[in-house]
């Protein structure tokens, strides 16, 4: 199963959206800066803001792309505030 995850950096006041098959391993990669040229290498204070778990990998990728296209901090914050948005995304991209 796969996950869509959203990280937040207070230092940058920015969100990062990604998807993966192993969430704890992937977050560890971000925190250890394994990819030195990646966006997340620009801060040390990334925290998991939200995760959407138990997804097929293809569905996780589609939701990730959707969230990135939105380019909206408010939309991401609303995902946490209104979980029904997440359920609608799951249905839309299934």
C-alpha positions in Angstrom: 0.0 0.0 0.0 1.1 3.6 -0.6 0.7 7.0 1.0 0.5 10.6 0.0 2.2 12.8 2.5 2.5 16.4 3.2 5.5 17.8 5.1 5.6 21.3 6.6 8.7 23.5 7.4 8.1 26.3 9.8 11.4 27.9 8.8 10.4 28.1 5.2 6.6 28.3 5.9 6.2 25.9 3.0 4.6 22.6 2.4 6.0 19.7 0.4 3.8 17.0 -1.1 5.0 13.5 -2.1 3.9 9.9 -2.4 5.6 6.7 -1.6 5.2 3.0 -0.8 7.0 3.2 2.6 6.2 6.4 4.5 8.5 6.1 7.5 11.5 5.2 5.2 10.7 8.1 2.8 10.4 10.7 5.6 13.7 9.5 7.0 15.3 10.1 3.6 14.0 13.6 3.7 15.2 14.3 7.2 18.7 12.8 6.4 18.9 14.9 3.2 19.7 11.8 1.1 18.9 13.8 -2.0 21.1 16.9 -1.6 19.6 18.8 -4.5 16.0 18.2 -3.5 13.6 20.9 -2.3 13.4 19.4 1.2 17.2 19.7 1.6 16.7 23.4 2.1 15.4 23.0 5.7 16.0 20.8 8.7 12.6 21.2 10.4 10.3 19.2 8.2 7.4 17.7 10.1 4.7 15.4 8.9 1.6 17.6 8.5 -0.8 15.0 7.0 -0.7 11.6 5.4 -3.3 9.8 3.4 -2.6 6.1 3.8 -3.7 2.7 2.5 -3.8 3.7 -1.1 -3.0 1.9 -4.3 0.3 3.4 -5.6 -1.3 4.6 -8.8 -4.0 6.4 -6.8 -1.4 7.9 -4.5 0.4 9.4 -7.5 -2.7 10.8 -8.9 -3.7 12.5 -5.7 -0.1 13.8 -5.3 -0.2 15.4 -8.7 -3.6 16.9 -8.0 -2.3 18.5 -4.8 0.8 19.9 -6.5 -1.3 21.4 -9.3 -3.5 23.2 -6.8 -0.4 25.2 -5.5 -2.5 26.3 -2.6 -1.5 26.5 1.1 -5.2 27.1 2.0 -6.3 23.9 0.1 -3.7 21.8 1.9 -4.8 23.3 5.3 -8.4 22.5 4.4 -7.5 18.9 3.8 -6.7 18.6 7.5 -9.7 20.7 8.5 -12.3 18.9 6.2 -11.4 15.2 5.8 -14.3 14.8 3.4 -12.2 16.5 0.8 -9.7 13.6 1.0 -12.6 11.1 0.6 -13.8 13.0 -2.5 -10.3 12.8 -4.0 -10.1 9.1 -3.4 -13.4 8.6 -5.3 -12.5 11.0 -8.1 -9.2 9.3 -8.9 -10.3 5.7 -8.3 
